[in-house]
Amino acid sequence: MWKLFFLITFSLATTQAIRAQNIYQTLELAGHYQGLGMHETASKYYRRALFFGDDSIQKASYAKIAECLLLSENYSESIFFYGLAANTATSDSLKTEYTFMRVLAYILIDNDDYALQHLYTINFADSGYFFRKYHFYHGIISLNRNDIAESKQHFITSAADSLEIQHITNLYHDLKVHRPNPATAKTLSIIFPGAGQAYAGDIRGALNSFLLNAGLGTLAVYTALNYSFLEGATSIMPWLIRYYMGGFGHAQATAIQTQREKKQRLIREIILEKK
C-alpha cells in the first residue's frame, strides 16, 4: 500500500517537473524568436506557455504577447492583451505603462475616441515621465483630429527642455501641417478645374484635369453647334460631368494625403528629438 502511494506521488511530482521544464523551455524559445524579430512565431509560443503555465507565468505572458502582437501590427488583439497585462500588473507604474500601450494601439487603428478615453484614465501627477508621455500621446490624437493649435500645445508641454520646445515650434512653422486644406482644394477645383490639385501640390494632376475638362468642354460646344444641343448634351456632357466631379474629389483626396504625410513627418521628427 505504501509503495503504491509513493509511486503515485513520485509520478505526479515527476510529471509536474517535466511540465514546468517544458513551459520554461517554451518561454525561452518564445524569447529567442522575439529577439530575432519573428514576433508572430514568438506570440504562438508565449500563448502556449500562457495556456499551460501557472498564475505567475500567465501574468508575465500577457505583456509579452501584447508586445508581439503590436509589433506584428495585430493592433486590435494587442489591445486585449495589454488590458489583461494592466489588470494583473504588479505595480501602478507597470499598469500605467500598459495603459499607454493600449492608447498607442488605438491610435494605430485610427480609433482616437477610445485612445482619448483610455488616456484620461491615466494618473500622471507624481511622474514627470508619465506627464510628458501623456501630453505626447494627447498631441498625436489632437493632430489626428486636425486640432493643430491644441496638438502643438500638447507637444510643447511634453518637451523635456527649452531646446526641444524651440525645435517643435520650428517644425510647426516650417511644415505648415494645416495646409493644404482639403475643403479649400475641393472648392478651388469646383470653381476652376485643376486649381485644387495645383493648390495641393499636384501640378501634373492639375494640368491633366484642366486639359481634360477644357477639351471635353470644347468638344461638347462643338457638337452642340454643329449637330444638335441634344446630341452634345447626351454624348459629351456625361463624360465632362464625370471628370469634372472626379477632379475636385481628387483635389480633396490629394490635400488629405499631403496633410497626413506632413503629420507623420512631424511626429517622426518629434520622436527623433526626444531620443
MARSE-412598 format. One record per residue (C-alpha): x, y, z; residue number from 1; residue in one letter. Coordinates in nm, 2 decimals, always signed. Each point is the difference from the previous one (the first is absolute). Example, Ala and Ser with C-alpha at 12.3 -4.5 7.8 and 13.67 -1.06 7.14 Angstrom:
! residues 2
<sekol px="+1.23" py="-0.45" pz="+0.78" nr="1" rest="A"/>
<sekol px="+0.14" py="+0.34" pz="-0.07" nr="2" rest="S"/>
***
This chain:
! residues 275
<sekol px="+0.00" py="+0.00" pz="+0.00" nr="1" rest="M"/>
<sekol px="+0.27" py="+0.25" pz="+0.10" nr="2" rest="W"/>
<sekol px="+0.20" py="-0.10" pz="-0.31" nr="3" rest="K"/>
<sekol px="-0.30" py="+0.08" pz="-0.22" nr="4" rest="L"/>
<sekol px="-0.04" py="+0.34" pz="+0.18" nr="5" rest="F"/>
<sekol px="+0.36" py="+0.10" pz="-0.05" nr="6" rest="F"/>
<sekol px="-0.01" py="-0.12" pz="-0.36" nr="7" rest="L"/>
<sekol px="-0.30" py="+0.22" pz="-0.08" nr="8" rest="I"/>
<sekol px="+0.16" py="+0.30" pz="+0.19" nr="9" rest="T"/>
<sekol px="+0.33" py="-0.04" pz="-0.18" nr="10" rest="F"/>
<sekol px="-0.18" py="-0.02" pz="-0.34" nr="11" rest="S"/>
<sekol px="-0.20" py="+0.31" pz="+0.06" nr="12" rest="L"/>
<sekol px="+0.31" py="+0.19" pz="+0.12" nr="13" rest="A"/>
<sekol px="+0.19" py="-0.12" pz="-0.31" nr="14" rest="T"/>
<sekol px="-0.28" py="+0.10" pz="-0.23" nr="15" rest="T"/>
<sekol px="-0.02" py="+0.35" pz="+0.16" nr="16" rest="Q"/>
<sekol px="+0.38" py="+0.04" pz="-0.03" nr="17" rest="A"/>
<sekol px="+0.00" py="-0.10" pz="-0.37" nr="18" rest="I"/>
<sekol px="-0.30" py="+0.23" pz="-0.06" nr="19" rest="R"/>
<sekol px="+0.17" py="+0.30" pz="+0.17" nr="20" rest="A"/>
<sekol px="+0.32" py="-0.07" pz="-0.20" nr="21" rest="Q"/>
<sekol px="-0.19" py="-0.01" pz="-0.33" nr="22" rest="N"/>
<sekol px="-0.17" py="+0.33" pz="+0.08" nr="23" rest="I"/>
<sekol px="+0.32" py="+0.17" pz="+0.08" nr="24" rest="Y"/>
<sekol px="+0.15" py="-0.14" pz="-0.32" nr="25" rest="Q"/>
<sekol px="-0.30" py="+0.13" pz="-0.19" nr="26" rest="T"/>
<sekol px="+0.06" py="+0.35" pz="+0.16" nr="27" rest="L"/>
<sekol px="+0.37" py="-0.01" pz="-0.10" nr="28" rest="E"/>
<sekol px="-0.10" py="-0.10" pz="-0.35" nr="29" rest="L"/>
<sekol px="-0.25" py="+0.29" pz="-0.01" nr="30" rest="A"/>
<sekol px="+0.26" py="+0.24" pz="+0.12" nr="31" rest="G"/>
<sekol px="+0.24" py="-0.13" pz="-0.27" nr="32" rest="H"/>
<sekol px="-0.24" py="+0.06" pz="-0.28" nr="33" rest="Y"/>
<sekol px="-0.10" py="+0.34" pz="+0.14" nr="34" rest="Q"/>
<sekol px="+0.37" py="+0.10" pz="+0.00" nr="35" rest="G"/>
<sekol px="+0.03" py="-0.10" pz="-0.36" nr="36" rest="L"/>
<sekol px="-0.30" py="+0.23" pz="-0.08" nr="37" rest="G"/>
<sekol px="-0.23" py="-0.30" pz="-0.08" nr="38" rest="M"/>
<sekol px="-0.28" py="+0.14" pz="+0.20" nr="39" rest="H"/>
<sekol px="-0.29" py="-0.21" pz="-0.13" nr="40" rest="E"/>
<sekol px="+0.20" py="-0.32" pz="+0.07" nr="41" rest="T"/>
<sekol px="+0.10" py="+0.12" pz="+0.34" nr="42" rest="A"/>
<sekol px="-0.36" py="+0.09" pz="+0.08" nr="43" rest="S"/>
<sekol px="-0.11" py="-0.37" pz="-0.07" nr="44" rest="K"/>
<sekol px="+0.26" py="-0.13" pz="+0.25" nr="45" rest="Y"/>
<sekol px="-0.10" py="+0.26" pz="+0.26" nr="46" rest="Y"/>
<sekol px="-0.36" py="-0.11" pz="-0.04" nr="47" rest="R"/>
<sekol px="+0.10" py="-0.36" pz="+0.06" nr="48" rest="R"/>
<sekol px="+0.17" py="+0.10" pz="+0.32" nr="49" rest="A"/>
<sekol px="-0.30" py="+0.20" pz="+0.09" nr="50" rest="L"/>
<sekol px="-0.23" py="-0.29" pz="-0.04" nr="51" rest="F"/>
<sekol px="+0.21" py="-0.26" pz="+0.19" nr="52" rest="F"/>
<sekol px="+0.17" py="+0.23" pz="+0.26" nr="53" rest="G"/>
<sekol px="-0.10" py="+0.10" pz="+0.35" nr="54" rest="D"/>
<sekol px="-0.13" py="+0.33" pz="+0.11" nr="55" rest="D"/>
<sekol px="+0.34" py="+0.18" pz="+0.01" nr="56" rest="S"/>
<sekol px="+0.09" py="-0.12" pz="-0.35" nr="57" rest="I"/>
<sekol px="-0.33" py="+0.11" pz="-0.13" nr="58" rest="Q"/>
<sekol px="+0.03" py="+0.35" pz="+0.14" nr="59" rest="K"/>
<sekol px="+0.35" py="+0.03" pz="-0.14" nr="60" rest="A"/>
<sekol px="-0.11" py="-0.13" pz="-0.34" nr="61" rest="S"/>
<sekol px="-0.28" py="+0.26" pz="-0.06" nr="62" rest="Y"/>
<sekol px="+0.23" py="+0.29" pz="-0.06" nr="63" rest="A"/>
<sekol px="+0.24" py="-0.21" pz="-0.22" nr="64" rest="K"/>
<sekol px="-0.29" py="-0.12" pz="-0.22" nr="65" rest="I"/>
<sekol px="-0.13" py="+0.36" pz="-0.02" nr="66" rest="A"/>
<sekol px="+0.34" py="+0.13" pz="-0.10" nr="67" rest="E"/>
<sekol px="+0.04" py="-0.27" pz="-0.27" nr="68" rest="C"/>
<sekol px="-0.35" py="+0.07" pz="-0.14" nr="69" rest="L"/>
<sekol px="+0.07" py="+0.37" pz="-0.01" nr="70" rest="L"/>
<sekol px="+0.33" py="-0.04" pz="-0.18" nr="71" rest="L"/>
<sekol px="-0.16" py="-0.24" pz="-0.25" nr="72" rest="S"/>
<sekol px="-0.27" py="+0.27" pz="-0.06" nr="73" rest="E"/>
<sekol px="-0.28" py="-0.20" pz="+0.16" nr="74" rest="N"/>
<sekol px="-0.11" py="+0.31" pz="+0.19" nr="75" rest="Y"/>
<sekol px="-0.36" py="-0.10" pz="+0.09" nr="76" rest="S"/>
<sekol px="+0.11" py="-0.32" pz="+0.18" nr="77" rest="E"/>
<sekol px="+0.29" py="+0.17" pz="+0.16" nr="78" rest="S"/>
<sekol px="-0.25" py="+0.24" pz="+0.16" nr="79" rest="I"/>
<sekol px="-0.17" py="-0.30" pz="+0.17" nr="80" rest="F"/>
<sekol px="+0.33" py="-0.15" pz="+0.14" nr="81" rest="F"/>
<sekol px="+0.13" py="+0.34" pz="+0.11" nr="82" rest="Y"/>
<sekol px="-0.33" py="+0.03" pz="+0.19" nr="83" rest="G"/>
<sekol px="+0.06" py="-0.33" pz="+0.17" nr="84" rest="L"/>
<sekol px="+0.36" py="+0.10" pz="+0.08" nr="85" rest="A"/>
<sekol px="-0.12" py="+0.33" pz="+0.15" nr="86" rest="A"/>
<sekol px="-0.26" py="-0.18" pz="+0.21" nr="87" rest="N"/>
<sekol px="+0.25" py="-0.24" pz="+0.14" nr="88" rest="T"/>
<sekol px="+0.30" py="+0.24" pz="+0.03" nr="89" rest="A"/>
<sekol px="+0.20" py="-0.03" pz="+0.32" nr="90" rest="T"/>
<sekol px="+0.05" py="+0.38" pz="+0.03" nr="91" rest="S"/>
<sekol px="-0.17" py="+0.32" pz="-0.09" nr="92" rest="D"/>
<sekol px="+0.28" py="+0.11" pz="-0.23" nr="93" rest="S"/>
<sekol px="-0.03" py="-0.32" pz="-0.20" nr="94" rest="L"/>
<sekol px="-0.37" py="+0.03" pz="-0.02" nr="95" rest="K"/>
<sekol px="+0.04" py="+0.36" pz="-0.13" nr="96" rest="T"/>
<sekol px="+0.26" py="-0.11" pz="-0.26" nr="97" rest="E"/>
<sekol px="-0.23" py="-0.27" pz="-0.13" nr="98" rest="Y"/>
<sekol px="-0.29" py="+0.25" pz="-0.02" nr="99" rest="T"/>
<sekol px="+0.22" py="+0.23" pz="-0.20" nr="100" rest="F"/>
<sekol px="+0.07" py="-0.30" pz="-0.24" nr="101" rest="M"/>
<sekol px="-0.38" py="-0.05" pz="-0.04" nr="102" rest="R"/>
<sekol px="-0.03" py="+0.37" pz="-0.09" nr="103" rest="V"/>
<sekol px="+0.27" py="-0.04" pz="-0.26" nr="104" rest="L"/>
<sekol px="-0.17" py="-0.30" pz="-0.15" nr="105" rest="A"/>
<sekol px="-0.33" py="+0.19" pz="-0.02" nr="106" rest="Y"/>
<sekol px="+0.18" py="+0.28" pz="-0.17" nr="107" rest="I"/>
<sekol px="+0.15" py="-0.24" pz="-0.25" nr="108" rest="L"/>
<sekol px="-0.34" py="-0.13" pz="-0.10" nr="109" rest="I"/>
<sekol px="-0.13" py="+0.36" pz="-0.03" nr="110" rest="D"/>
<sekol px="-0.24" py="-0.03" pz="+0.29" nr="111" rest="N"/>
<sekol px="+0.08" py="+0.33" pz="+0.16" nr="112" rest="D"/>
<sekol px="-0.32" py="+0.00" pz="+0.22" nr="113" rest="D"/>
<sekol px="+0.10" py="-0.31" pz="+0.18" nr="114" rest="Y"/>
<sekol px="+0.36" py="+0.11" pz="+0.02" nr="115" rest="A"/>
<sekol px="-0.10" py="+0.32" pz="+0.17" nr="116" rest="L"/>
<sekol px="-0.24" py="-0.18" pz="+0.24" nr="117" rest="Q"/>
<sekol px="+0.29" py="-0.23" pz="+0.12" nr="118" rest="H"/>
<sekol px="+0.24" py="+0.29" pz="+0.01" nr="119" rest="L"/>
<sekol px="-0.24" py="+0.19" pz="+0.24" nr="120" rest="Y"/>
<sekol px="+0.02" py="-0.30" pz="+0.24" nr="121" rest="T"/>
<sekol px="+0.37" py="+0.05" pz="+0.06" nr="122" rest="I"/>
<sekol px="+0.13" py="+0.16" pz="+0.32" nr="123" rest="N"/>
<sekol px="+0.32" py="+0.17" pz="-0.08" nr="124" rest="F"/>
<sekol px="+0.01" py="+0.25" pz="+0.29" nr="125" rest="A"/>
<sekol px="+0.31" py="-0.14" pz="+0.17" nr="126" rest="D"/>
<sekol px="+0.21" py="-0.08" pz="-0.30" nr="127" rest="S"/>
<sekol px="+0.17" py="+0.24" pz="-0.24" nr="128" rest="G"/>
<sekol px="+0.06" py="-0.29" pz="-0.24" nr="129" rest="Y"/>
<sekol px="-0.37" py="-0.09" pz="-0.02" nr="130" rest="F"/>
<sekol px="-0.10" py="+0.37" pz="+0.00" nr="131" rest="F"/>
<sekol px="+0.21" py="+0.06" pz="-0.32" nr="132" rest="R"/>
<sekol px="-0.12" py="-0.33" pz="-0.15" nr="133" rest="K"/>
<sekol px="-0.36" py="+0.09" pz="+0.06" nr="134" rest="Y"/>
<sekol px="+0.03" py="+0.33" pz="-0.18" nr="135" rest="H"/>
<sekol px="+0.20" py="-0.16" pz="-0.28" nr="136" rest="F"/>
<sekol px="-0.28" py="-0.25" pz="-0.07" nr="137" rest="Y"/>
<sekol px="-0.26" py="+0.27" pz="+0.04" nr="138" rest="H"/>
<sekol px="+0.19" py="+0.20" pz="-0.26" nr="139" rest="G"/>
<sekol px="-0.02" py="-0.28" pz="-0.25" nr="140" rest="I"/>
<sekol px="-0.38" py="-0.05" pz="+0.06" nr="141" rest="I"/>
<sekol px="-0.06" py="+0.38" pz="-0.04" nr="142" rest="S"/>
<sekol px="+0.21" py="+0.00" pz="-0.32" nr="143" rest="L"/>
<sekol px="-0.21" py="-0.29" pz="-0.14" nr="144" rest="N"/>
<sekol px="-0.31" py="+0.20" pz="+0.08" nr="145" rest="R"/>
<sekol px="+0.14" py="+0.30" pz="-0.19" nr="146" rest="N"/>
<sekol px="+0.02" py="+0.21" pz="+0.31" nr="147" rest="D"/>
<sekol px="+0.33" py="+0.15" pz="-0.09" nr="148" rest="I"/>
<sekol px="+0.03" py="+0.26" pz="+0.27" nr="149" rest="A"/>
<sekol px="-0.09" py="-0.25" pz="+0.28" nr="150" rest="E"/>
<sekol px="+0.24" py="-0.26" pz="-0.13" nr="151" rest="S"/>
<sekol px="+0.28" py="+0.26" pz="-0.01" nr="152" rest="K"/>
<sekol px="-0.07" py="+0.09" pz="+0.36" nr="153" rest="Q"/>
<sekol px="+0.00" py="-0.36" pz="+0.12" nr="154" rest="H"/>
<sekol px="+0.33" py="-0.07" pz="-0.18" nr="155" rest="F"/>
<sekol px="+0.16" py="+0.30" pz="+0.15" nr="156" rest="I"/>
<sekol px="-0.13" py="-0.11" pz="+0.35" nr="157" rest="T"/>
<sekol px="+0.16" py="-0.34" pz="-0.06" nr="158" rest="S"/>
<sekol px="+0.34" py="+0.16" pz="-0.08" nr="159" rest="A"/>
<sekol px="+0.28" py="-0.07" pz="+0.24" nr="160" rest="A"/>
<sekol px="+0.18" py="+0.33" pz="-0.04" nr="161" rest="D"/>
<sekol px="+0.00" py="+0.34" pz="-0.18" nr="162" rest="S"/>
<sekol px="+0.20" py="-0.14" pz="-0.30" nr="163" rest="L"/>
<sekol px="-0.27" py="-0.26" pz="-0.06" nr="164" rest="E"/>
<sekol px="-0.27" py="+0.27" pz="+0.03" nr="165" rest="I"/>
<sekol px="+0.18" py="+0.21" pz="-0.26" nr="166" rest="Q"/>
<sekol px="+0.04" py="-0.30" pz="-0.23" nr="167" rest="H"/>
<sekol px="-0.37" py="-0.08" pz="+0.02" nr="168" rest="I"/>
<sekol px="-0.09" py="+0.37" pz="-0.07" nr="169" rest="T"/>
<sekol px="+0.22" py="+0.00" pz="-0.30" nr="170" rest="N"/>
<sekol px="-0.14" py="-0.32" pz="-0.14" nr="171" rest="L"/>
<sekol px="-0.36" py="+0.14" pz="+0.02" nr="172" rest="Y"/>
<sekol px="+0.12" py="+0.32" pz="-0.17" nr="173" rest="H"/>
<sekol px="+0.19" py="-0.18" pz="-0.28" nr="174" rest="D"/>
<sekol px="-0.23" py="-0.29" pz="-0.08" nr="175" rest="L"/>
<sekol px="-0.33" py="+0.21" pz="+0.02" nr="176" rest="K"/>
<sekol px="-0.19" py="-0.32" pz="+0.08" nr="177" rest="V"/>
<sekol px="-0.34" py="+0.18" pz="-0.03" nr="178" rest="H"/>
<sekol px="+0.07" py="+0.04" pz="-0.38" nr="179" rest="R"/>
<sekol px="-0.13" py="-0.09" pz="-0.25" nr="180" rest="P"/>
<sekol px="-0.36" py="+0.02" pz="+0.13" nr="181" rest="N"/>
<sekol px="-0.21" py="-0.28" pz="-0.17" nr="182" rest="P"/>
<sekol px="-0.31" py="+0.22" pz="-0.01" nr="183" rest="A"/>
<sekol px="+0.19" py="+0.28" pz="-0.16" nr="184" rest="T"/>
<sekol px="+0.15" py="-0.24" pz="-0.26" nr="185" rest="A"/>
<sekol px="-0.35" py="-0.13" pz="-0.09" nr="186" rest="K"/>
<sekol px="-0.15" py="+0.34" pz="-0.02" nr="187" rest="T"/>
<sekol px="+0.28" py="+0.13" pz="-0.23" nr="188" rest="L"/>
<sekol px="-0.05" py="-0.29" pz="-0.24" nr="189" rest="S"/>
<sekol px="-0.37" py="+0.05" pz="-0.01" nr="190" rest="I"/>
<sekol px="+0.06" py="+0.37" pz="-0.10" nr="191" rest="I"/>
<sekol px="+0.28" py="-0.08" pz="-0.24" nr="192" rest="F"/>
<sekol px="+0.09" py="-0.36" pz="-0.10" nr="193" rest="P"/>
<sekol px="+0.36" py="-0.08" pz="+0.10" nr="194" rest="G"/>
<sekol px="+0.04" py="+0.29" pz="+0.24" nr="195" rest="A"/>
<sekol px="-0.06" py="-0.22" pz="+0.31" nr="196" rest="G"/>
<sekol px="+0.27" py="-0.25" pz="-0.11" nr="197" rest="Q"/>
<sekol px="+0.24" py="+0.28" pz="-0.06" nr="198" rest="A"/>
<sekol px="-0.07" py="+0.14" pz="+0.35" nr="199" rest="Y"/>
<sekol px="+0.05" py="-0.35" pz="+0.15" nr="200" rest="A"/>
<sekol px="+0.34" py="-0.03" pz="-0.18" nr="201" rest="G"/>
<sekol px="-0.10" py="-0.24" pz="-0.28" nr="202" rest="D"/>
<sekol px="+0.10" py="+0.21" pz="-0.30" nr="203" rest="I"/>
<sekol px="-0.02" py="-0.30" pz="-0.24" nr="204" rest="R"/>
<sekol px="-0.35" py="-0.08" pz="+0.12" nr="205" rest="G"/>
<sekol px="-0.09" py="+0.37" pz="-0.04" nr="206" rest="A"/>
<sekol px="+0.11" py="+0.01" pz="-0.36" nr="207" rest="L"/>
<sekol px="-0.18" py="-0.33" pz="-0.08" nr="208" rest="N"/>
<sekol px="-0.32" py="+0.12" pz="+0.16" nr="209" rest="S"/>
<sekol px="+0.00" py="+0.33" pz="-0.17" nr="210" rest="F"/>
<sekol px="+0.09" py="-0.13" pz="-0.35" nr="211" rest="L"/>
<sekol px="-0.25" py="-0.29" pz="+0.03" nr="212" rest="L"/>
<sekol px="-0.29" py="+0.22" pz="+0.11" nr="213" rest="N"/>
<sekol px="+0.09" py="+0.27" pz="-0.25" nr="214" rest="A"/>
<sekol px="+0.02" py="-0.25" pz="-0.28" nr="215" rest="G"/>
<sekol px="-0.33" py="-0.16" pz="+0.09" nr="216" rest="L"/>
<sekol px="-0.17" py="+0.33" pz="+0.04" nr="217" rest="G"/>
<sekol px="+0.12" py="+0.12" pz="-0.34" nr="218" rest="T"/>
<sekol px="-0.12" py="-0.33" pz="-0.16" nr="219" rest="L"/>
<sekol px="-0.34" py="+0.04" pz="+0.16" nr="220" rest="A"/>
<sekol px="-0.04" py="+0.35" pz="-0.13" nr="221" rest="V"/>
<sekol px="+0.12" py="-0.10" pz="-0.35" nr="222" rest="Y"/>
<sekol px="-0.24" py="-0.29" pz="-0.01" nr="223" rest="T"/>
<sekol px="-0.29" py="+0.21" pz="+0.12" nr="224" rest="A"/>
<sekol px="+0.07" py="+0.27" pz="-0.26" nr="225" rest="L"/>
<sekol px="+0.07" py="-0.23" pz="-0.30" nr="226" rest="N"/>
<sekol px="-0.25" py="-0.27" pz="+0.07" nr="227" rest="Y"/>
<sekol px="-0.26" py="+0.06" pz="+0.27" nr="228" rest="S"/>
<sekol px="-0.01" py="+0.11" pz="+0.36" nr="229" rest="F"/>
<sekol px="-0.16" py="-0.33" pz="+0.10" nr="230" rest="L"/>
<sekol px="+0.28" py="-0.20" pz="-0.16" nr="231" rest="E"/>
<sekol px="+0.26" py="+0.21" pz="+0.17" nr="232" rest="G"/>
<sekol px="-0.18" py="-0.04" pz="+0.34" nr="233" rest="A"/>
<sekol px="-0.05" py="-0.37" pz="-0.03" nr="234" rest="T"/>
<sekol px="+0.33" py="-0.11" pz="-0.15" nr="235" rest="S"/>
<sekol px="+0.26" py="+0.23" pz="+0.15" nr="236" rest="I"/>
<sekol px="-0.14" py="+0.16" pz="+0.31" nr="237" rest="M"/>
<sekol px="-0.02" py="-0.32" pz="+0.21" nr="238" rest="P"/>
<sekol px="+0.37" py="-0.04" pz="-0.05" nr="239" rest="W"/>
<sekol px="+0.07" py="+0.36" pz="+0.08" nr="240" rest="L"/>
<sekol px="-0.20" py="-0.01" pz="+0.32" nr="241" rest="I"/>
<sekol px="+0.17" py="-0.33" pz="+0.10" nr="242" rest="R"/>
<sekol px="+0.35" py="+0.14" pz="-0.04" nr="243" rest="Y"/>
<sekol px="-0.09" py="+0.34" pz="+0.15" nr="244" rest="Y"/>
<sekol px="-0.14" py="-0.16" pz="+0.32" nr="245" rest="M"/>
<sekol px="+0.29" py="-0.25" pz="+0.00" nr="246" rest="G"/>
<sekol px="+0.24" py="+0.30" pz="-0.02" nr="247" rest="G"/>
<sekol px="-0.12" py="+0.17" pz="+0.32" nr="248" rest="F"/>
<sekol px="-0.02" py="-0.33" pz="+0.18" nr="249" rest="G"/>
<sekol px="+0.36" py="-0.08" pz="-0.09" nr="250" rest="H"/>
<sekol px="+0.11" py="+0.35" pz="+0.11" nr="251" rest="A"/>
<sekol px="-0.16" py="-0.06" pz="+0.34" nr="252" rest="Q"/>
<sekol px="+0.16" py="-0.35" pz="+0.03" nr="253" rest="A"/>
<sekol px="+0.34" py="+0.14" pz="-0.10" nr="254" rest="T"/>
<sekol px="-0.02" py="+0.27" pz="+0.27" nr="255" rest="A"/>
<sekol px="-0.10" py="-0.25" pz="+0.26" nr="256" rest="I"/>
<sekol px="+0.29" py="-0.23" pz="-0.09" nr="257" rest="Q"/>
<sekol px="+0.25" py="+0.29" pz="+0.00" nr="258" rest="T"/>
<sekol px="-0.13" py="+0.11" pz="+0.35" nr="259" rest="Q"/>
<sekol px="+0.04" py="-0.36" pz="+0.12" nr="260" rest="R"/>
<sekol px="+0.36" py="-0.02" pz="-0.12" nr="261" rest="E"/>
<sekol px="+0.08" py="+0.33" pz="+0.16" nr="262" rest="K"/>
<sekol px="-0.15" py="-0.12" pz="+0.33" nr="263" rest="K"/>
<sekol px="+0.20" py="-0.33" pz="-0.02" nr="264" rest="Q"/>
<sekol px="+0.32" py="+0.19" pz="-0.06" nr="265" rest="R"/>
<sekol px="-0.07" py="+0.24" pz="+0.29" nr="266" rest="L"/>
<sekol px="-0.05" py="-0.29" pz="+0.24" nr="267" rest="I"/>
<sekol px="+0.31" py="-0.18" pz="-0.13" nr="268" rest="R"/>
<sekol px="+0.21" py="+0.32" pz="+0.05" nr="269" rest="E"/>
<sekol px="-0.13" py="+0.05" pz="+0.35" nr="270" rest="I"/>
<sekol px="+0.07" py="-0.37" pz="+0.09" nr="271" rest="I"/>
<sekol px="+0.35" py="+0.04" pz="-0.13" nr="272" rest="L"/>
<sekol px="+0.05" py="+0.31" pz="+0.20" nr="273" rest="E"/>
<sekol px="-0.12" py="-0.18" pz="+0.32" nr="274" rest="K"/>
<sekol px="+0.26" py="-0.28" pz="-0.07" nr="275" rest="K"/>
***
